[in-house]
């Protein structure tokens, strides 16, 4: 059932209000402020309440109104130093209107509010608490109402006496408030339902007449659906139909559980606040299958466009050592693998640590920083200059390089493995998302096993080639032709540099691009000065070296001048920016929605957009079916998009969701590698 938009409710309410005003009808809800005590003390907390008297047949709303309505609010104009807490909500009634279910109150309700008085109050004076209360009251139609509220209380130096009229009513309302649950709560989510479990082993199944869970926020469950109850020796279980917003169940689900228990005096009701944590369903992914998927995903990363620029460096390394000793080749393979595994452990460990600190991050989180992207562009640009022959190592450094070569040149192999890891992070290969989504929900030991399996998959082809002589014989022998090959292989690195600067333009705007390009110019100048120093005197060489170091440091620091610039919106015809509110609005209206979770630094995403999503045929199919297209751009950090990824067990882009018209139906998750036919087939089914 769609929840009516507040604007529609207000429009209908205004018409009804105008009609009543013409007839001088009284308000449907009378409100007043009550005080639990006759006076207040300086610096001490005290209780007041908003009292609503509701016309027969009408109702107001709880903090989560359910399928329609809005909760009441107060806009305060308090004296200096006073602070007001939020409403304390007694358990609501279930109000069914046709197929819809709302949560609210009828006849009368007292909503307690905790207040604090400043310590500077003078005993013997008085204060007036003022505000404007607003609410929506509904029967078959809904009417917005508002009224000023005020309460004057004297200030006393001694403990105040309870108000004989309002005190018992507020005390009774506070007595009805839910208390923290004494039982641990969890839930298992499937596409169709949420199964809540409370470890309430002390409950007597024969005494439990009914249990109902009221979620604190809209979208997690289907409010009007029945809640199937089971009480046994393990505790209490409720099966609830899943709501129209799958992401609402991505993390803990808060709410109130109301229990009706039979007793000798009738039925006793108690309410407890519940915070249910998600847990894996039986038969869900475990560590060994997750590590297997990660290994397979790492293997496929070698075929992704992100890693292609680094493959040139790996290929040159293989050819360079093809004629060497077998033990040397094997050591290079092991050191390269160690570089990959160390880098994956570093990236995975940082991701886990930041998520444990409360950050909403996912795979490739470092690429959301324009500073990191600019530094990466500098590294690739410097490597390209070296392959082009612009940077030539001098005599002393050449000797050092020969010494390293005699020891096997393992530092270069380790660095190549680390660079391959960095280059791989913009891509998410098939099988990777499921594995990483599992990893970030596990203890750090299990998570690191998955990340290391992913790294092993990336390094495995090179490692195997280093250990299998039959494969090595297929490699060409080193020779003079390698100079030209090195120069040719520099151009993929130049292309990667240009792409990274384009990503910076999406993240930090034109001034960020200016800083990045300025750094590239400084690196080129440093390379030229380094070349000059090769044929100059020692003093000039030392001075040039100092200048080179200064310029390189300046180049690396340049992007820091503008990394705080906001990312410009990625505007494209036919696409709207994603937000939770926008998706919820479209779903409540019964509109089909296609969500493209993407990022400018994700090459797989860009290829999919070019191949499938920008197709005229796909655009026509979307238009024919009335599909609204939302782009969730994760180029820069966005916790809302991270939550969407987590709701579908993903921790990186791309993610493609096609929601049908029915608000209660689950979306279709499309493959990570799209084709025009795949999108058209899914669209025709909605």
N, C-alpha and C positions, 0 to 999 in steps of 0.2 A: 504493500500500500504506500502510495506516495505521501510524503509529509508536505502539506501546503506551505508555500513560501510565505515568510512573514509579510512581504509586501502585499500579497493577495489578502491575507488576513486583515491587514490594516485597512485596505481599500474597502473590503466588505464591512468592516467595523465602522468606518466613517459614515457609510450610507445608513447603517442602522442607528448610529449615534445621532445623525442629523434628524432622522425620523422621530426618534424619542425626544430629542430636544424640542421639536415642534409641538409635541404633545406634553411637554414639561414632565416627562417621566423621571422617576427617581433613579439613581445609579443602581446597577445590578449588584455591586459589591460595595459595602461600607467598610472603610478601613480606619484604624486608629493605632497609635503607639501606646503600648502598655509598659509599665515599669514594675520589676519584681519587688523593689523596695521603695519606701517612701522618700528616701533621700540618697545621696551619694557621698563618698568620701574622697578627698584629694588623693590622686595617685593610685586609686584602687579600681579594679575591674568591677563591672556590674552588668546586669542583664536587663535588656528591654525586649520587646517583641512587636512584630507587625501582626495585628489582629484583623482577619478578614471575615466579614459576615456576608455570605453568598446567597443570592436569591434562589428559591427552590427551583430545581431542574437545571441549574447552571453550575459550572465548575471552573476553577482556576487550575494552575499547573504546577507540577513538581520541577526540580532542577533539570531533569531530562523530561521534556513534555511528551515524549513518545512520537506518535505519527502526526501530531499537529500541535499547534499552540506555542507559547513562549513563557518562560518562567517570570515571575514578578521581579521587579528591581526597585531600588530606592536611590535617587540622586541626592546625596547629603549636602547640606550647608551647615556644617557643625562649627561650634565655637573653637577658637584656637586651642590646639593641644589635645582635642578629643580624637580618638580613633574608633572606627566602627568595623567590626568583623563582618563576614558574609552571613547570609541566612543559614540557620541550622534547620535541616529538612526532616520533619517526621515522615515515616513511611507513607507513600501515596496510595490512593485507590486506583484500581484498574478500571478505566472508563472506556467501554467499547461502543463505537458508533459505526454501525455497518461492519465492513471488513477491517476497520482501523481500530487501533488501540492507543489510548492516551493514558498518561499518568498524571493525576492531579488530586484536587480536593473539592468536596462539595459541602454545602451548608455552612461550615465554619472551620477555620484553621488558625493556629497560632504559630508563627515562625520566629523562634528566638534569635536574638542578635547579641553577641558579646560586645560590650563597649569598655573603653578605658578612659578614665578621667585624668587630666594633667595634675601633677603634684602642686602646681602653683595656685590652685583654687583656694579662695578664702572662705573659711567656715562662716556661716551666716548669710552668704550670698545665695543666689540662685542662677541656674543656667537653663537655656532653652535649646533643645535639640530639634532642628528643623530639617525637612527633606521633602522631596516630591516622589511619591510612590506611583508606579505605573504597572499595569498588568493587562492580560487578555482574559476575558471571561467568555465561555462558549456554551452553547446548547446545540441547536441545529445551525445557528450562525455564530460568528465570533465577533466580539466587540472589544476594542481597546479602550481602557479607562485609565484615568489618572486622578490624583488628588494630593493636595498638600497635607503633610502630617507634621505635627509638632508635639513636644512633650517638655513641660517645665518641671524641674526638680530642684529642691533646695540642697545646699551643700552643708554637711554636718561633720563635726570633728569626731563623733563617736560612731560606732557600728550602726548602720541603719536598721530600722524595723521593716519587716515584710509588709507589703501593701495587702490589706485584707481581701481586696477584690481581685486585683491583677496578679498578685503573688502566687496564689495556688494555681491559676491557669497557666502561667509561665512555667511553674515547677512541674505541672502535669505534662506540658509539652516537652520539656527537657527530659522527663522520665521516659517519654515515648521515642526519643532519638535513638537511632541505631548505635550500638556499641561495637568496638573492634572485635572481629571474629576470633574466638579462641582456637580455631582449627585452621591448619594450613590449607590453602586453596590452589588449585591448578586447573588448566583446561587443555584439551586436545582439539585442534581445529582441523576440520575437513572441508572440502568445497561446499558441503551441504549443511553442516551443523557445527556447533560448539558443544563439547561435552565437559561440563564443570564437575569437579570432584572436590569434596571437602572431607578431610580425614577426621570425621566426627564419629569416632568409634563408640562414644558414650551415648549416642542417640538410640532411643528405643524405637525400632521400626513400627511397632504396633501403636505408638502414640503419635507419630507424625501424620497429621491429616493432610497437610498441603505445604508445599514450598514454592516460592516464586522469586526469581532473580530479576532485579530492576537495575539495568546498566546505568552508570553515571553519565555516559555520553551516547548520543544517537549514532546508529550505524553498525554497531557490533552484532546485534541480534535482530531477528524479526519479532517485533513487539507483540503482534497479534497471534503469533503461532503458539500452539500448546507447548508447555514445558513438561517433559516426561520425567517423573521422579522415581528414583530407586534408592532405598535405604537398606543396607545390609551391614554385616560385621565390619566391613572396611570403611564405612562412612556413608556419605550422601552423594548421589550422582544426579545431575540434571542434564538432559539432552535438549538443546535449544536450537531452533533453526537459525542459520547464520544470516546476518543482516546484509544490506545492500552495499556496505563499504568494507571490503575484505581487509583493507589496511587498518581498520579500527581494531582488528584482532591480531595485529602484528606484534604487539607487546603486551604488557599486563593489561587486564580488563578489570576496571574498578566498578563497584556497584554495591547494592544493598540486597541481602538475602532475608526474606521474611518467612519465618517458620510458624505454622499453626500446629500446636501440640495439644492432644486431648489430655484432660486431667479430670479429677473427680468433680471439680467445680465448673466444668465445661471445656472450652477451648482457650488455651493461653497463646497469645501471640508474642513473639520476640523477633527483633530485627538486629542484624549484625552487618557491619561494613566488611566487604570482601575485596581483596586484591588478588585476583587469580593470575598466576604466572603461566605462560605457555610451556608446554612440554611436548616431546615427540610422541607420535602415535605408535602403537605396537606395529612392528614391521617397517618402521621408518628407517631411513638411512643410518647405518652404523659406521664405525671408524674404517673397517677394512674396505667395504664398497666405496666409501668416500675417497679413501686414498687411491683406490683403483681408478675412479673417475678422474681424480686430479692428475694421475700419471698419464692417462689417455689425453686429457686436455692439454697437458704440457707438451706431449708429442705433437699435437695438432698446432700448437703455437708456432712451431718451426715453419709452418706453411702460411702463417698469417702475415699480412703486409707490414705489420709493425716491426717484425724482426728482420725483414729483408735487408735493410741497410747494414745491419751488423753481420749478416751472413757473408757479406763480401770480406769482412775482416777475418771471419772464421775460415773461409775458403782459402785466403792467402796464407793463413797460418798452417792449414793442412798441407798445402803445396810446398811451403817452405821447409817443412820437416819430413816430406815424403821420402827423401833419400837418406835420412838420418837413421840412427840406431832405433831398433824396435823399442827398447826400454825408454828412450827419450820420448818417442811418440806417445807411449802409454802414459808417461808422467805428465806430458802436456794435456792429454785427455782428462786425467784425474785432477790436475790443477784447475783446468777450465771448469770441470764439474764442481770442484770445491768453491770456485768463484760464484757459480750460479746458486749453489745451495746456501752459501753464506749470505748472498744478497737477498734470496727469498726469505731466509730466516729473519734478516734485518727488516725487510718491508713488512712481513707478516707479523713480527713482534711489535713493530711500531703501530700497526693497525690495531692489534689486540689491546695494546696498552692505552691507546687513545680512546678506543671504544669503552674500555673499562673505566676510563675517566669521565664518561658521559657524552663523548663526542659522537655525533651521528655521521659515521664515515663508512666508506666501502672500498672495494678493490680499485686501485688506481687513485687513491685519495691524494697522493702527492702531486698528481698531474693537475689538480684543481688549483694549484698555486702558480700564479704567473711568474714568480721568482724562480721556482723550480724549473718551469718550462724554459725560461730564458737561459738559465745555467746549462740545461741539457742541450739547448741549441748551440751554446758556446763550445761545449765539449765536442759535439759532432762536427761543427765548423772547423775546429782545430784539427781533428782527425782528418777531415777532408783536405785541409791545406797540406798536411803531412803526406797524404797519398798523392797529391798533385805535385809534390816536389818543391813546394814553396818554402817549407821549413826543412832545411838540411842540417843535420847534426854536425857540430864542429868536431875537431880532432879529439879534444879531451873527452867530450861526451861520447864520441865514437868509440874511444877506448873503453869507456864504461860499458857501452852497449855490447862490445865484443866480450867483455868479462861476463856480462849477464848471459850472453849467448853460450859461453863455455859452460855456464852453470845450468843451461837449458832454457833461459829466457822465460822462466815460469811466471814472473811478475806480469808479463804481457798476456799470457794465457788466463791468469786469474782476473786481470782487468777486463779482458774480452768477455768472460763469463758474467762479471758484474754488469757490464754494459748491455749484454744480451737481456739480462733480467729487467733493467730499466726500460729498454726498448720494447719489451714484451708487455709491460703493464698497461699501455693504452688499449690492448686487445683482450677480448674475452672469447676464447675458443669454445666450441661445443664441449659439454660435460663440465666445464670449469665452474660455471655459475652455481650449479647444484653443490659441487664439492666445497666451494668457498662459502656459500650460504650455510652449509653444515658446519664448517670450521669455526665461523665467528660465533656460533651458539654453544660451543663446547669448551671444556677446560683448556688452558693454554697448552698443555702437553699434547692433547689430541689435535688441537688446531695446528700446532707446529708440524706434526706428522703429515697433515694434509698439505700444508704449504711446501714442505720439503719434497713430498711426492710430486707436486706440481713442478718444482724446480728440477727434479730428477728426470721427469718427462721431457723438459726443454733441453737438458744436456745430453740425453741418452743417444741421439743419433751421432753426435760428435764423439762421445765416449766409445760407442760401439765401433765407429770407424777407426779410432785409435788402437783398438785391440784386435781387429779382424784383418789379417794380412791380405786376404783375397780382395777385400774392398779397397785396400790401400793401393793395390796394383793398378786399379782403374784411374788413379790420379795422374795427371801429367807431371813430368819431371821439371824441377826448377830450371830456369834459364833466363836469358836477357829479355825474353818476351814478358816477364813478370813486371818489368818497369812500366810498360804500356798498360798492362792489366791493372796495376795499382792506380795509375792515373785515371783509367776508365771507371774503376770502382769508387772513385771519389765522388762521382756525380750523384749516386743515390744518397750519399751523406749530405751533399749540398741541397738536394731536394727535401730531405728530412728537415734540414735547418729552416728552409723556407716554410715548410708546413708548420713547424713549431712556432715560428714568428706569427703565422696566421692565427694559430690558436691563442697566442698572447693578445692578438687584436680583439678576439672574442672575450677575453678575460679582463683586460686592463685598458681597452680603448686605444685611440690613436697615440696618446702620449706614452702609453706603455710600449707600443711598437717603436716609437722614436727612441726610447731608452734602450730597447733590445738591439735595434739597428746601430745605434751609437756604439754599443759594446762590441758588435761585430767589426765595425770599422777600427776600433782600438786594437782588437786582436790581430787584424790584418797589418796594422801599423807595427805592432810588436813583432810579428813575424818578419817584416821587412827590416826592422832594426837588428833583429837577431841575425839575419843574413849578412848585413853590413859588418857586424862584429867579427865574422869569421876571418876577414882579411885585414883587420886593423891591428894596431898595437895593443899590448896587454891592458894599458890604462883605459883606452877607448872601449876595449872589450868589456872591462869591468863596469864602466859607466853605462854602456849600452845594456848590460845585463840588469843593472839596477833600474834603468828606465823601463825595460821590458817587464820586470816584476811589477813595477808601479802601474804600468798600463793594464796589465792583465788583472791586477786587483781592482783597478778602477772599472774595468769591463764587467767583472763579476759583481761589483757593487751597484752598477748603473741601474739594473731593474728595480732595486729596492727603493728608488726614488718615486716609483709610480705604481707599486703593486697594490696600493689601496684604492686605485681607481675602480669604479663600478663597471661591471661587464654590460655592454650594450645588449639590448634584447635582440634575440635572433628572430627577426621578422621575416615571414615568408607567407605568400598568398595562400589562404585556405587553412592555415594553422593558427591556433590560439594557444597562449601560454597556459601551462598546467598549474592547477592549485587544487588542494583538497576540497575547498568550498565549491569551485567550479565543477569538479567531477560530481560531487554530491548533488548539486543543483540539477545537472543534466540527467543524472540517474533518477532523481525524484520525478523529473518531468517525463520519464520514459523515452529518453533520447539515446540512440546507439552512440557509443563513443569509442574512438581509437586513440590509445595513448602510446606515444613514441617516447620512451625513456632513452635519451641519447646524450652525447657529449661531443664537443668539437674535436677533442683529442682522441676520440675512438674511431680508428680507421674502419673497423667493421661497420660501425654505425653509418659512416659517410658513404661507404660502398652500398649498403642496403638502401639508403635514401636515394642514391643515384639510380640503382637498378630497379627498385620496386616502388618506393613511396612517392617518387616524383613522376611516376608514369601517368600519362593522360588517361589510360584505361582504368587504372586504380582510382584516380580522382573522380572519374565519371561513375564508377561503381559506388564509391562513398556517397556521392551526391544523390544517386538514385535511391539508396537505402536511407538517406537522411543522417549519415554518420558525421558527427562532429569530431574533428581531429585536434587533439591536444598534444603539444610538445613539452615534455618534461626535460628541460635542459640542465644536465648535471655537469656542465663544463666547469662551473664554480660550485663551491660547497652549498648544498641545500638539504637541510635535515628532513624536510617533507618528502623529497624525492628518495632520500635514503630509506625512509620508512616504507615507501611504496615498494622499493626493491626487496626489503626485508619481508614484507607481507607475502611475497611470492617466492620466498626462499632464495633470493638472489642477493649478490653483494657487489655486482658490477653491471655495467651497461654492455650491450643493448638489452632492452626488455620491451616487448610489444604486446599490448593488451587490447583486445577487441571486446567491448561490452555490448551485449544485446539490449533490446529495448526494455525488457522486463527489469524493473529495479531490483528484484530479488535474485535474478540469475547471475551465475558466476561468469567472469570473462574468459574468453579463449586466449591462452598464452601461445603466441606464434613462435616459430623457431628463431634462433639467433641469426641464422643465415637466411635471408629472405629472397624470395623470387616473386615476380609479378603474379604468377599462377597461384602461389601459396596465399597471398593476400586476397586475391579475387575469390578463391575457393572458400576461405573463411568468411568473407563478406557476404557471399551469396547464402550462407547458412543462417544468418541472423534474421 
